[in-house]
Amino acid sequence: MLVGALGGVLAGAVFKRLWRRIAHEEDTPNATDEDRGWRQVLTAAALQGALFALVKAVLDRSGAVAWRRVTGTWPAGRN
């Protein structure tokens, strides 16, 4: 659970930095921001979702590989 929480924090930080570079804005858009358009809100949401999924996959895969190195078997339920 701790690894998942840290992964979420990492993904959030990466998203904020990436958004600053892409949009040249400090604040990331929320779906309820009245002054933001659909394109900007949906682009930010898609990017954020992709980054969270990427970080989760990296952490899950790394954990499985580490488990196999320690135990010699692939984690149960991960085949």
N, C-alpha and C positions, 0 to 999 in steps of 0.2 A: 504494500500500500504506500509506503514511504517513497519507493522508486517511482510509482505512478504520480504521486503528488509533485515530486521534484521534476518529473518529466513535463507535467503541466506548466509548472513555473518556467522551465526552460523554453518550452514551446511559446508561451506567452511573451517572453522577453525577445525571442527571435522574431516573432510576428511584429511586435512594436518597432523593432529596428528596421525590419524589412519594409514595413508600411511607411516609415519616415523617408526611406530612400525612394520608394515608388511614388508616393503621393506628395512628397515634400511638405508634409504636415506632421505636427507633433502628436495630435490626438487621433486615435483610431475611431472610425465611425461606428455608432450603435444603430441598430435597426430603428430606434425611435427618435433619432436625430432629425428634427424637422428641416434643418438646412442642408441635409445630405440627400443626394439623388439615389434612385434605385440602383443605378450602375455602381456607384461608389460603395453603397452598403452591401450589395450582393458580392462584389469583387472582394471586399474585405472579409466577408463571411466565408467565402470559398477558400481564400488563401489561409485564413486562420484554421479552418477545418482540415485542410490538406497538411498543414504543418503539425497539428496535433496528431493526426493519423501517422505521419512520418515518424515523429518522435516516439510514439507508442510502438510502432513496428520495430524501430531500432532497439528500444529497450527490451521488448519481448524477445526478439531474436538474440540479442546479446546475452540475456539471461538464460535462454535455452542452450546456447553454445557453452556458456560457463558451466551450467549444470552437467552437460555431457562431459566436459573436461574433468570435472570433479568426480562424477559417479560412473562414467563410461556408458551411460544410457541417455537417450533423449527423454525429456520430461513427459510424463503421462498426460494424455489428452492433447498433445501438441503435434501429433503426427499428421 
